[in-house]
Amino acid sequence: MRVRITGMPGFVGRHLVAHLIGEGREVVGTLLPGAGEVPPPGAMGHEVDITDADAMAELIGAVAPDAVVHLAAAASVGQSFADPEGTWHVNVEGTRGVLEGIRRAAPGARMVMALSGEEYGRVPLDQLPVTADTPLNPMSPYAESKVAADHLCAQYHRGHGLAVVRLRAFNQLGPGQDPRFVLPSICKQIADAEMEGDGVCRLQLGNIDTRRDFLDVRDVVRAYALLLEKGDPSQVYLAATGRSHAIGDLVDIAVAQARIPVRVTATPRGCGRVSSPTSMLPRAPLRSSGGRPASRWSSPSGMRSTTGATAPIWRWTDPRGKARPHHRSKRPGWLVPGRAAARQGL
């Protein structure tokens, strides 16, 4: 099977490329024009503006993929408040460009669309657990753009017969994620303090009581691969663990793995961004709107494993993303405080 991945050099894309190549698939993907992006090992890449339907049709026609996974997106909720127009353009017009390219050049190809649990917004406790049929209630420009892309995919399936499988995945974490997101931000701040030889790391965060269903990205890419083979285009799928955790739980794990003491300052912020204190849980992992679970998928990776895989990356790179010289902290060794000690600054 030849698979085209949009957003291939991104966080999820790199993991998905590695997984599909490991399964013996041929992988080609899109690169952002003029950005100097490089394909992940083993994959081929082509620069293209995904919002340009003509360019997408030409490229898809030349590559002739059996399947497409559309990952390319403006993915930061916080940044979407600063640039709602840009977020909409990439996430909605980009999705339209990919769908139109498939319709014109490869109408028999299957497409898996990367959507988001953010589409559900703030869900009252009495309406939990979330299912694929829970009303969508977007609370950010990012979520609004994903809802629009969701409806667009459904339209192309109903109106043009495209085999578009929609996956609303909840909060993904793991190695290689941008430090604008919560877990790499935590790990990076701690690693920077360790490598600078600081006696204490002063960890600056927002609302650490916010609860989310966190997924390891390496589990999520297995869901994409499964849906490429078995997904039903008439259904909507959710990928989640079925458990919620506070951001403070991630802090506890990262602090336990730190090599210096950590003082946590938690200040809710966000310039208008809505932060939900409630959990957002589906009824079961990777279950469709028809109530049928997708076979042979689960999310076994726990947060401790995910954090353990994420933290070392930031010990190898400096605050600008460059490789660090070997450096030993002035305070070697491991510190394992409880949550209260971590939050009170030891």
Secondary structure, 3 states (H helix, E strand, C coil): CEEEEECCCCHHHHHHHHHHHHCCCEEEEEECCCCCCCCCCCCEEEECCCCCHHHHHHHHHHHCCCEEEECCCCCCHHHHHHCHHHHHHHHHHHHHHHHHHHHHHCCCCEEEEEEEHHHHCCCCHHHCCECCCCCCCCCCHHHHHHHHHHHHHHHHHHHHCCEEEEEEECEEECCCCCCCCHHHHHHHHHHHHHHCCCCCEEEEECCCCCEECEEEHHHHHHHHHHHHHHCCCCCEEEECCCCCEEHHHHHHHHHHCCCCCEEEEECCCCCCCCCCCCCCCECCCCEECCCCECCCCCCCCCHHHHHHHHHHHHHHECCCCCECCCCCCCCCCCCCCCHHHHHCCC
